[in-house]
């Protein structure tokens, strides 16, 4: 039986003092692919951010090989073997593909002699990137940019690769190719925790799955068991069947916040960048606006979805 690599128990986290994930228990074993599924706004991205140290824990524990990661910086967590490929890809558009990969090596502390081998390894996985190695990242297709984002993560030789919404906005044929790569990663010693909107693809490569609903675990079990749930696969949670999911953030365990969560994080980050402030300050301002002007939200004037 494979040993547990990553374990979270009673995980509670959110933004500022506002929790959006509640008492989440999950684990990933060595050599395992685990799918983390749920509707838009269910707390999937927030969970990954907490596991990678980007968000502090309000309660609970995260352990790697049995050792607590509480208070560990994101950089130290990444160097310890947990690498997070975030939603949105995050490539530098004005760097060439080769420059991007070598920058990833430098940030990982890889010596120049070893960097050549690591770059060659990811080119062997993504031959399209080798063909585009002198091309600016910003000129790549969406699928190629996603390949580059995953390649940046693999450069660090992770033990666990966490991938957030890999297939977002991509053509089905590209998605199939990316999932073929994900399926092969355990053979290379890389476990995977994947957040994904293409339920059938995710469940086909995963051995186990978790479903989040309003920040809590609604399902935990074998991926094959969840795949037999026709209602789920048709899009009850992820909107693939036309469901418009707009979960609500909660101020505490009993009070609901009247804001659409879908797209909220993107709005906060964009506004923080434009105004030169941190995301927590922007979030609190948005909350005050929503609480003080509920009628405007109902009229669509304060809608942030």
BALOBA-1460 file (C-alpha; in Angstrom, 3 decimals):
// residues 305
<rec num="1" residu="x" x="0.000" y="0.000" z="0.000"/>
<rec num="2" residu="x" x="1.377" y="3.415" z="-0.982"/>
<rec num="3" residu="x" x="2.384" y="5.819" z="1.756"/>
<rec num="4" residu="x" x="0.489" y="9.049" z="2.275"/>
<rec num="5" residu="x" x="2.367" y="11.939" z="0.700"/>
<rec num="6" residu="x" x="0.097" y="14.916" z="1.440"/>
<rec num="7" residu="x" x="-2.528" y="14.996" z="4.165"/>
<rec num="8" residu="x" x="-4.917" y="17.778" z="5.163"/>
<rec num="9" residu="x" x="-7.132" y="17.463" z="8.228"/>
<rec num="10" residu="x" x="-9.795" y="19.962" z="9.300"/>
<rec num="11" residu="x" x="-8.504" y="22.515" z="6.796"/>
<rec num="12" residu="x" x="-10.193" y="25.867" z="7.156"/>
<rec num="13" residu="x" x="-9.036" y="28.873" z="5.179"/>
<rec num="14" residu="x" x="-10.179" y="31.935" z="3.275"/>
<rec num="15" residu="x" x="-9.373" y="35.589" z="2.632"/>
<rec num="16" residu="x" x="-8.693" y="38.046" z="5.411"/>
<rec num="17" residu="x" x="-10.908" y="36.857" z="8.249"/>
<rec num="18" residu="x" x="-13.484" y="35.383" z="5.883"/>
<rec num="19" residu="x" x="-13.413" y="31.562" z="5.618"/>
<rec num="20" residu="x" x="-14.565" y="29.976" z="2.374"/>
<rec num="21" residu="x" x="-13.297" y="26.426" z="2.998"/>
<rec num="22" residu="x" x="-14.494" y="24.542" z="6.071"/>
<rec num="23" residu="x" x="-13.086" y="21.423" z="7.774"/>
<rec num="24" residu="x" x="-11.735" y="19.825" z="4.601"/>
<rec num="25" residu="x" x="-10.027" y="16.450" z="4.959"/>
<rec num="26" residu="x" x="-8.103" y="15.087" z="1.984"/>
<rec num="27" residu="x" x="-4.985" y="13.116" z="1.190"/>
<rec num="28" residu="x" x="-2.833" y="12.162" z="-1.779"/>
<rec num="29" residu="x" x="-0.713" y="9.016" z="-1.716"/>
<rec num="30" residu="x" x="2.573" y="8.474" z="-3.498"/>
<rec num="31" residu="x" x="2.058" y="7.628" z="-7.165"/>
<rec num="32" residu="x" x="-1.605" y="8.632" z="-7.084"/>
<rec num="33" residu="x" x="-3.762" y="10.989" z="-9.147"/>
<rec num="34" residu="x" x="-6.578" y="12.609" z="-7.171"/>
<rec num="35" residu="x" x="-9.314" y="14.801" z="-8.659"/>
<rec num="36" residu="x" x="-10.727" y="17.753" z="-6.694"/>
<rec num="37" residu="x" x="-14.085" y="18.652" z="-8.220"/>
<rec num="38" residu="x" x="-16.994" y="20.973" z="-7.532"/>
<rec num="39" residu="x" x="-18.997" y="23.910" z="-8.837"/>
<rec num="40" residu="x" x="-17.546" y="27.322" z="-9.593"/>
<rec num="41" residu="x" x="-17.014" y="29.013" z="-6.232"/>
<rec num="42" residu="x" x="-17.011" y="25.753" z="-4.234"/>
<rec num="43" residu="x" x="-13.546" y="26.416" z="-2.808"/>
<rec num="44" residu="x" x="-11.309" y="24.287" z="-5.032"/>
<rec num="45" residu="x" x="-8.777" y="26.990" z="-5.921"/>
<rec num="46" residu="x" x="-8.798" y="28.262" z="-2.346"/>
<rec num="47" residu="x" x="-7.963" y="24.761" z="-1.135"/>
<rec num="48" residu="x" x="-4.995" y="24.485" z="-3.497"/>
<rec num="49" residu="x" x="-3.749" y="27.895" z="-2.391"/>
<rec num="50" residu="x" x="-3.858" y="26.788" z="1.239"/>
<rec num="51" residu="x" x="-2.037" y="23.534" z="0.474"/>
<rec num="52" residu="x" x="0.727" y="25.421" z="-1.357"/>
<rec num="53" residu="x" x="1.080" y="27.985" z="1.444"/>
<rec num="54" residu="x" x="-0.325" y="30.904" z="-0.528"/>
<rec num="55" residu="x" x="-3.126" y="31.254" z="2.027"/>
<rec num="56" residu="x" x="-2.664" y="30.859" z="5.801"/>
<rec num="57" residu="x" x="-4.629" y="28.219" z="7.668"/>
<rec num="58" residu="x" x="-7.363" y="29.441" z="9.986"/>
<rec num="59" residu="x" x="-7.633" y="25.957" z="11.459"/>
<rec num="60" residu="x" x="-6.526" y="22.433" z="10.719"/>
<rec num="61" residu="x" x="-3.265" y="20.898" z="9.587"/>
<rec num="62" residu="x" x="-1.426" y="20.160" z="6.338"/>
<rec num="63" residu="x" x="1.326" y="17.530" z="6.421"/>
<rec num="64" residu="x" x="3.913" y="16.364" z="3.899"/>
<rec num="65" residu="x" x="5.336" y="12.943" z="4.739"/>
<rec num="66" residu="x" x="3.839" y="13.382" z="8.189"/>
<rec num="67" residu="x" x="5.609" y="16.692" z="8.809"/>
<rec num="68" residu="x" x="3.471" y="19.762" z="9.438"/>
<rec num="69" residu="x" x="3.668" y="22.570" z="6.872"/>
<rec num="70" residu="x" x="1.962" y="25.096" z="9.126"/>
<rec num="71" residu="x" x="3.761" y="28.421" z="8.850"/>
<rec num="72" residu="x" x="5.972" y="27.216" z="6.010"/>
<rec num="73" residu="x" x="6.462" y="29.705" z="3.174"/>
<rec num="74" residu="x" x="5.200" y="28.911" z="-0.351"/>
<rec num="75" residu="x" x="8.790" y="28.891" z="-1.611"/>
<rec num="76" residu="x" x="9.864" y="26.352" z="1.003"/>
<rec num="77" residu="x" x="6.808" y="24.191" z="0.279"/>
<rec num="78" residu="x" x="7.639" y="24.221" z="-3.444"/>
<rec num="79" residu="x" x="11.246" y="23.300" z="-2.754"/>
<rec num="80" residu="x" x="9.985" y="20.520" z="-0.482"/>
<rec num="81" residu="x" x="8.176" y="18.926" z="-3.394"/>
<rec num="82" residu="x" x="4.668" y="20.443" z="-3.655"/>
<rec num="83" residu="x" x="4.414" y="22.502" z="-6.839"/>
<rec num="84" residu="x" x="1.278" y="24.457" z="-7.713"/>
<rec num="85" residu="x" x="0.360" y="25.182" z="-11.368"/>
<rec num="86" residu="x" x="-2.262" y="27.924" z="-10.893"/>
<rec num="87" residu="x" x="-5.306" y="28.712" z="-12.946"/>
<rec num="88" residu="x" x="-4.481" y="31.239" z="-15.663"/>
<rec num="89" residu="x" x="-1.073" y="29.701" z="-16.512"/>
<rec num="90" residu="x" x="0.996" y="32.669" z="-15.289"/>
<rec num="91" residu="x" x="3.596" y="32.711" z="-18.046"/>
<rec num="92" residu="x" x="5.682" y="35.810" z="-18.764"/>
<rec num="93" residu="x" x="4.496" y="36.839" z="-22.249"/>
<rec num="94" residu="x" x="7.737" y="38.614" z="-23.237"/>
<rec num="95" residu="x" x="10.039" y="35.695" z="-22.429"/>
<rec num="96" residu="x" x="10.823" y="32.999" z="-24.967"/>
<rec num="97" residu="x" x="9.852" y="29.421" z="-24.146"/>
<rec num="98" residu="x" x="13.457" y="28.426" z="-23.492"/>
<rec num="99" residu="x" x="14.032" y="31.501" z="-21.328"/>
<rec num="100" residu="x" x="10.904" y="30.692" z="-19.323"/>
<rec num="101" residu="x" x="12.094" y="27.178" z="-18.566"/>
<rec num="102" residu="x" x="15.597" y="28.319" z="-17.644"/>
<rec num="103" residu="x" x="14.135" y="30.973" z="-15.367"/>
<rec num="104" residu="x" x="12.141" y="28.217" z="-13.661"/>
<rec num="105" residu="x" x="15.385" y="26.310" z="-13.169"/>
<rec num="106" residu="x" x="17.040" y="29.380" z="-11.650"/>
<rec num="107" residu="x" x="14.136" y="29.981" z="-9.264"/>
<rec num="108" residu="x" x="14.314" y="26.322" z="-8.214"/>
<rec num="109" residu="x" x="17.999" y="26.702" z="-7.430"/>
<rec num="110" residu="x" x="19.057" y="24.299" z="-10.170"/>
<rec num="111" residu="x" x="22.703" y="24.586" z="-11.197"/>
<rec num="112" residu="x" x="23.410" y="25.407" z="-14.828"/>
<rec num="113" residu="x" x="24.864" y="21.966" z="-15.623"/>
<rec num="114" residu="x" x="21.697" y="20.261" z="-14.393"/>
<rec num="115" residu="x" x="19.385" y="22.868" z="-15.943"/>
<rec num="116" residu="x" x="20.209" y="21.665" z="-19.458"/>
<rec num="117" residu="x" x="19.098" y="18.136" z="-18.548"/>
<rec num="118" residu="x" x="15.892" y="19.305" z="-16.886"/>
<rec num="119" residu="x" x="14.919" y="21.453" z="-19.847"/>
<rec num="120" residu="x" x="15.632" y="18.537" z="-22.166"/>
<rec num="121" residu="x" x="13.404" y="16.309" z="-19.994"/>
<rec num="122" residu="x" x="10.383" y="18.600" z="-20.349"/>
<rec num="123" residu="x" x="11.001" y="19.020" z="-24.069"/>
<rec num="124" residu="x" x="10.837" y="15.220" z="-24.302"/>
<rec num="125" residu="x" x="7.376" y="15.361" z="-22.692"/>
<rec num="126" residu="x" x="6.170" y="18.372" z="-24.686"/>
<rec num="127" residu="x" x="7.789" y="18.171" z="-28.111"/>
<rec num="128" residu="x" x="5.590" y="21.102" z="-29.221"/>
<rec num="129" residu="x" x="7.454" y="23.323" z="-26.774"/>
<rec num="130" residu="x" x="10.763" y="22.255" z="-28.272"/>
<rec num="131" residu="x" x="9.471" y="23.342" z="-31.669"/>
<rec num="132" residu="x" x="8.448" y="26.706" z="-30.141"/>
<rec num="133" residu="x" x="11.519" y="27.117" z="-27.916"/>
<rec num="134" residu="x" x="12.567" y="30.465" z="-29.485"/>
<rec num="135" residu="x" x="9.017" y="31.836" z="-29.597"/>
<rec num="136" residu="x" x="7.664" y="34.372" z="-27.084"/>
<rec num="137" residu="x" x="5.343" y="32.778" z="-24.535"/>
<rec num="138" residu="x" x="2.702" y="35.410" z="-25.202"/>
<rec num="139" residu="x" x="2.424" y="34.335" z="-28.843"/>
<rec num="140" residu="x" x="1.763" y="30.661" z="-28.070"/>
<rec num="141" residu="x" x="-1.676" y="29.113" z="-28.468"/>
<rec num="142" residu="x" x="-3.723" y="28.501" z="-25.340"/>
<rec num="143" residu="x" x="-2.809" y="24.816" z="-25.330"/>
<rec num="144" residu="x" x="0.884" y="25.570" z="-25.763"/>
<rec num="145" residu="x" x="0.770" y="28.086" z="-22.927"/>
<rec num="146" residu="x" x="-0.758" y="25.446" z="-20.675"/>
<rec num="147" residu="x" x="1.980" y="23.008" z="-21.687"/>
<rec num="148" residu="x" x="4.536" y="25.648" z="-20.726"/>
<rec num="149" residu="x" x="2.881" y="26.209" z="-17.353"/>
<rec num="150" residu="x" x="2.985" y="22.490" z="-16.572"/>
<rec num="151" residu="x" x="6.560" y="22.249" z="-17.873"/>
<rec num="152" residu="x" x="7.585" y="25.030" z="-15.464"/>
<rec num="153" residu="x" x="6.208" y="22.947" z="-12.635"/>
<rec num="154" residu="x" x="7.900" y="19.748" z="-13.772"/>
<rec num="155" residu="x" x="11.247" y="21.586" z="-13.997"/>
<rec num="156" residu="x" x="11.232" y="21.602" z="-10.183"/>
<rec num="157" residu="x" x="11.043" y="17.793" z="-10.038"/>
<rec num="158" residu="x" x="7.988" y="17.829" z="-7.760"/>
<rec num="159" residu="x" x="6.745" y="14.947" z="-5.699"/>
<rec num="160" residu="x" x="3.225" y="16.373" z="-5.945"/>
<rec num="161" residu="x" x="2.001" y="18.534" z="-8.827"/>
<rec num="162" residu="x" x="-1.207" y="20.464" z="-8.129"/>
<rec num="163" residu="x" x="-2.879" y="21.647" z="-11.352"/>
<rec num="164" residu="x" x="-5.765" y="24.133" z="-11.299"/>
<rec num="165" residu="x" x="-8.202" y="24.097" z="-14.264"/>
<rec num="166" residu="x" x="-5.733" y="22.777" z="-16.827"/>
<rec num="167" residu="x" x="-8.265" y="22.502" z="-19.651"/>
<rec num="168" residu="x" x="-9.995" y="25.867" z="-19.243"/>
<rec num="169" residu="x" x="-10.695" y="27.417" z="-22.641"/>
<rec num="170" residu="x" x="-8.917" y="24.695" z="-24.631"/>
<rec num="171" residu="x" x="-10.096" y="22.572" z="-27.550"/>
<rec num="172" residu="x" x="-11.065" y="18.960" z="-26.703"/>
<rec num="173" residu="x" x="-8.203" y="17.485" z="-28.742"/>
<rec num="174" residu="x" x="-5.665" y="19.590" z="-26.829"/>
<rec num="175" residu="x" x="-7.298" y="18.598" z="-23.547"/>
<rec num="176" residu="x" x="-6.942" y="14.904" z="-24.393"/>
<rec num="177" residu="x" x="-3.227" y="15.352" z="-25.030"/>
<rec num="178" residu="x" x="-2.706" y="17.157" z="-21.740"/>
<rec num="179" residu="x" x="-4.536" y="14.436" z="-19.840"/>
<rec num="180" residu="x" x="-2.321" y="11.828" z="-21.483"/>
<rec num="181" residu="x" x="0.643" y="13.655" z="-19.966"/>
<rec num="182" residu="x" x="-1.050" y="13.799" z="-16.551"/>
<rec num="183" residu="x" x="-1.790" y="10.076" z="-16.696"/>
<rec num="184" residu="x" x="1.918" y="9.355" z="-17.268"/>
<rec num="185" residu="x" x="3.237" y="11.448" z="-14.360"/>
<rec num="186" residu="x" x="2.964" y="8.793" z="-11.591"/>
<rec num="187" residu="x" x="5.293" y="6.606" z="-13.664"/>
<rec num="188" residu="x" x="7.841" y="9.421" z="-13.326"/>
<rec num="189" residu="x" x="7.406" y="9.585" z="-9.550"/>
<rec num="190" residu="x" x="5.024" y="12.553" z="-9.558"/>
<rec num="191" residu="x" x="1.697" y="12.382" z="-7.735"/>
<rec num="192" residu="x" x="-1.062" y="14.712" z="-8.963"/>
<rec num="193" residu="x" x="-3.897" y="16.671" z="-7.360"/>
<rec num="194" residu="x" x="-5.978" y="18.169" z="-10.151"/>
<rec num="195" residu="x" x="-8.853" y="20.655" z="-10.116"/>
<rec num="196" residu="x" x="-10.745" y="20.214" z="-13.341"/>
<rec num="197" residu="x" x="-13.935" y="21.226" z="-15.169"/>
<rec num="198" residu="x" x="-13.836" y="18.271" z="-17.588"/>
<rec num="199" residu="x" x="-15.254" y="15.716" z="-15.177"/>
<rec num="200" residu="x" x="-15.045" y="12.669" z="-17.421"/>
<rec num="201" residu="x" x="-11.387" y="13.276" z="-18.251"/>
<rec num="202" residu="x" x="-10.451" y="13.886" z="-14.617"/>
<rec num="203" residu="x" x="-12.245" y="10.796" z="-13.347"/>
<rec num="204" residu="x" x="-10.729" y="8.680" z="-16.126"/>
<rec num="205" residu="x" x="-7.160" y="9.392" z="-14.956"/>
<rec num="206" residu="x" x="-7.775" y="9.651" z="-11.195"/>
<rec num="207" residu="x" x="-7.922" y="6.791" z="-8.725"/>
<rec num="208" residu="x" x="-9.815" y="8.815" z="-6.123"/>
<rec num="209" residu="x" x="-11.872" y="11.998" z="-6.076"/>
<rec num="210" residu="x" x="-13.201" y="14.633" z="-3.727"/>
<rec num="211" residu="x" x="-16.164" y="16.898" z="-4.422"/>
<rec num="212" residu="x" x="-16.444" y="20.245" z="-2.675"/>
<rec num="213" residu="x" x="-19.794" y="21.892" z="-2.141"/>
<rec num="214" residu="x" x="-19.911" y="25.357" z="-0.547"/>
<rec num="215" residu="x" x="-16.463" y="24.868" z="0.912"/>
<rec num="216" residu="x" x="-17.071" y="21.444" z="2.423"/>
<rec num="217" residu="x" x="-16.398" y="17.896" z="1.255"/>
<rec num="218" residu="x" x="-19.619" y="16.446" z="-0.186"/>
<rec num="219" residu="x" x="-18.009" y="13.294" z="-1.617"/>
<rec num="220" residu="x" x="-14.819" y="11.378" z="-0.932"/>
<rec num="221" residu="x" x="-14.159" y="8.040" z="-2.598"/>
<rec num="222" residu="x" x="-13.075" y="6.130" z="-5.650"/>
<rec num="223" residu="x" x="-13.129" y="8.021" z="-8.933"/>
<rec num="224" residu="x" x="-14.760" y="5.062" z="-10.664"/>
<rec num="225" residu="x" x="-17.648" y="5.206" z="-8.197"/>
<rec num="226" residu="x" x="-18.204" y="8.913" z="-8.883"/>
<rec num="227" residu="x" x="-17.955" y="8.307" z="-12.635"/>
<rec num="228" residu="x" x="-20.998" y="6.024" z="-12.377"/>
<rec num="229" residu="x" x="-23.059" y="8.921" z="-11.009"/>
<rec num="230" residu="x" x="-24.705" y="10.059" z="-14.258"/>
<rec num="231" residu="x" x="-26.198" y="13.201" z="-12.736"/>
<rec num="232" residu="x" x="-22.797" y="14.366" z="-11.547"/>
<rec num="233" residu="x" x="-21.025" y="13.589" z="-14.800"/>
<rec num="234" residu="x" x="-23.652" y="15.478" z="-16.803"/>
<rec num="235" residu="x" x="-22.682" y="18.634" z="-14.976"/>
<rec num="236" residu="x" x="-24.651" y="18.928" z="-11.748"/>
<rec num="237" residu="x" x="-21.597" y="20.411" z="-10.072"/>
<rec num="238" residu="x" x="-19.400" y="21.903" z="-12.771"/>
<rec num="239" residu="x" x="-21.866" y="23.479" z="-15.136"/>
<rec num="240" residu="x" x="-20.968" y="21.335" z="-18.153"/>
<rec num="241" residu="x" x="-24.663" y="20.822" z="-18.732"/>
<rec num="242" residu="x" x="-25.444" y="24.511" z="-18.558"/>
<rec num="243" residu="x" x="-25.620" y="24.909" z="-14.782"/>
<rec num="244" residu="x" x="-24.760" y="28.433" z="-13.719"/>
<rec num="245" residu="x" x="-23.136" y="27.852" z="-10.340"/>
<rec num="246" residu="x" x="-22.792" y="30.915" z="-8.126"/>
<rec num="247" residu="x" x="-22.023" y="29.783" z="-4.586"/>
<rec num="248" residu="x" x="-21.973" y="32.274" z="-1.778"/>
<rec num="249" residu="x" x="-18.999" y="33.109" z="0.437"/>
<rec num="250" residu="x" x="-19.696" y="32.991" z="4.163"/>
<rec num="251" residu="x" x="-18.661" y="35.592" z="6.719"/>
<rec num="252" residu="x" x="-18.675" y="32.892" z="9.406"/>
<rec num="253" residu="x" x="-20.291" y="29.500" z="9.997"/>
<rec num="254" residu="x" x="-23.801" y="30.922" z="10.142"/>
<rec num="255" residu="x" x="-23.902" y="34.127" z="8.106"/>
<rec num="256" residu="x" x="-24.091" y="34.248" z="4.316"/>
<rec num="257" residu="x" x="-22.506" y="36.967" z="2.205"/>
<rec num="258" residu="x" x="-24.695" y="38.105" z="-0.722"/>
<rec num="259" residu="x" x="-21.932" y="38.028" z="-3.335"/>
<rec num="260" residu="x" x="-21.486" y="35.790" z="-6.359"/>
<rec num="261" residu="x" x="-18.219" y="33.880" z="-5.838"/>
<rec num="262" residu="x" x="-17.750" y="33.058" z="-9.525"/>
<rec num="263" residu="x" x="-15.035" y="35.407" z="-10.790"/>
<rec num="264" residu="x" x="-14.657" y="37.180" z="-7.432"/>
<rec num="265" residu="x" x="-11.005" y="36.284" z="-6.989"/>
<rec num="266" residu="x" x="-10.144" y="37.553" z="-10.443"/>
<rec num="267" residu="x" x="-11.947" y="40.834" z="-9.698"/>
<rec num="268" residu="x" x="-10.081" y="41.241" z="-6.411"/>
<rec num="269" residu="x" x="-6.678" y="40.535" z="-7.942"/>
<rec num="270" residu="x" x="-7.244" y="42.882" z="-10.889"/>
<rec num="271" residu="x" x="-8.453" y="45.705" z="-8.659"/>
<rec num="272" residu="x" x="-5.568" y="45.201" z="-6.207"/>
<rec num="273" residu="x" x="-3.061" y="45.433" z="-9.056"/>
<rec num="274" residu="x" x="-4.672" y="48.547" z="-10.516"/>
<rec num="275" residu="x" x="-4.851" y="50.322" z="-7.131"/>
<rec num="276" residu="x" x="-1.508" y="49.126" z="-5.772"/>
<rec num="277" residu="x" x="-3.066" y="47.547" z="-2.668"/>
<rec num="278" residu="x" x="-3.131" y="44.048" z="-1.239"/>
<rec num="279" residu="x" x="-5.983" y="41.694" z="-2.045"/>
<rec num="280" residu="x" x="-7.321" y="41.569" z="1.523"/>
<rec num="281" residu="x" x="-7.939" y="45.338" z="1.592"/>
<rec num="282" residu="x" x="-9.747" y="45.187" z="-1.742"/>
<rec num="283" residu="x" x="-11.880" y="42.240" z="-0.597"/>
<rec num="284" residu="x" x="-12.963" y="44.087" z="2.541"/>
<rec num="285" residu="x" x="-13.915" y="47.138" z="0.453"/>
<rec num="286" residu="x" x="-15.999" y="44.970" z="-1.863"/>
<rec num="287" residu="x" x="-17.714" y="43.381" z="1.120"/>
<rec num="288" residu="x" x="-18.567" y="46.777" z="2.567"/>
<rec num="289" residu="x" x="-19.981" y="47.888" z="-0.794"/>
<rec num="290" residu="x" x="-22.098" y="44.749" z="-1.030"/>
<rec num="291" residu="x" x="-23.424" y="45.057" z="2.515"/>
<rec num="292" residu="x" x="-24.147" y="48.780" z="2.208"/>
<rec num="293" residu="x" x="-25.768" y="48.497" z="-1.249"/>
<rec num="294" residu="x" x="-27.736" y="45.215" z="-1.413"/>
<rec num="295" residu="x" x="-30.377" y="46.756" z="-3.672"/>
<rec num="296" residu="x" x="-27.736" y="47.678" z="-6.246"/>
<rec num="297" residu="x" x="-26.616" y="44.055" z="-6.342"/>
<rec num="298" residu="x" x="-30.140" y="42.834" z="-6.951"/>
<rec num="299" residu="x" x="-30.439" y="45.333" z="-9.798"/>
<rec num="300" residu="x" x="-27.167" y="44.037" z="-11.253"/>
<rec num="301" residu="x" x="-25.310" y="47.302" z="-10.509"/>
<rec num="302" residu="x" x="-23.014" y="45.746" z="-7.939"/>
<rec num="303" residu="x" x="-22.624" y="42.358" z="-9.605"/>
<rec num="304" residu="x" x="-19.066" y="41.049" z="-9.543"/>
<rec num="305" residu="x" x="-19.709" y="37.742" z="-11.216"/>
